[in-house]
């Protein structure tokens, strides 16, 4: 049961990374990575995605700010 839960989590992370158009990490196909490597890759993608959205939001806010 524990093994199937780990495999299910691996597959979830692989699917999430594919949704971000990521198919390889450090020259390895996603299915070659360990669960820990997949989790780290996903966390990295989310952090970059969040940083991008924050930067875009700040940029939009600066453009919409009324002149003093």
C-alpha positions as CSV (number, residue, x, y, z in Angstrom):
1,X,0.0,0.0,0.0
2,X,2.8,2.4,0.9
3,X,4.6,1.7,-2.4
4,X,1.4,2.4,-4.4
5,X,0.9,5.7,-2.5
6,X,4.5,6.8,-3.4
7,X,4.0,5.8,-7.0
8,X,0.7,7.7,-7.1
9,X,2.5,10.8,-5.8
10,X,5.3,10.4,-8.3
11,X,2.7,10.3,-11.1
12,X,0.9,13.3,-9.8
13,X,4.1,15.3,-9.8
14,X,5.1,14.1,-13.2
15,X,1.7,15.2,-14.5
16,X,2.0,18.6,-12.8
17,X,5.4,19.2,-14.3
18,X,4.2,18.2,-17.8
19,X,1.4,20.7,-17.4
20,X,4.2,23.3,-17.1
21,X,5.8,21.9,-20.3
22,X,8.7,20.3,-18.3
23,X,9.7,16.9,-19.6
24,X,13.2,16.6,-18.3
25,X,15.2,17.8,-15.3
26,X,18.9,17.9,-15.4
27,X,19.0,15.9,-18.6
28,X,16.8,13.1,-17.2
29,X,13.3,12.2,-18.2
30,X,10.8,12.8,-15.4
31,X,10.1,9.0,-15.0
32,X,13.8,8.5,-14.2
33,X,13.7,10.8,-11.2
34,X,13.1,9.9,-7.5
35,X,10.1,11.2,-5.6
36,X,12.4,13.7,-3.8
37,X,13.8,15.0,-7.1
38,X,10.3,15.4,-8.6
39,X,9.2,17.3,-5.4
40,X,12.1,19.6,-5.6
41,X,11.6,20.2,-9.3
42,X,7.9,21.0,-8.7
43,X,8.7,23.3,-5.8
44,X,11.2,25.2,-8.0
45,X,8.7,25.6,-10.8
46,X,6.0,26.9,-8.4
47,X,8.5,29.3,-6.9
48,X,9.5,30.6,-10.3
49,X,5.9,30.8,-11.4
50,X,5.0,32.8,-8.2
51,X,7.9,35.1,-8.6
52,X,6.9,35.8,-12.2
53,X,3.3,36.6,-11.2
54,X,4.4,38.9,-8.4
55,X,6.7,40.7,-10.8
56,X,3.9,41.0,-13.4
57,X,1.4,42.2,-10.7
58,X,3.9,44.8,-9.5
59,X,4.5,46.0,-13.0
60,X,0.8,46.2,-13.7
61,X,0.3,48.1,-10.5
62,X,3.1,50.6,-11.3
63,X,1.5,51.3,-14.7
64,X,-1.9,51.9,-13.2
65,X,-0.7,54.1,-10.4
66,X,-2.0,57.6,-10.6
67,X,0.5,60.4,-11.2
68,X,1.3,62.5,-8.1
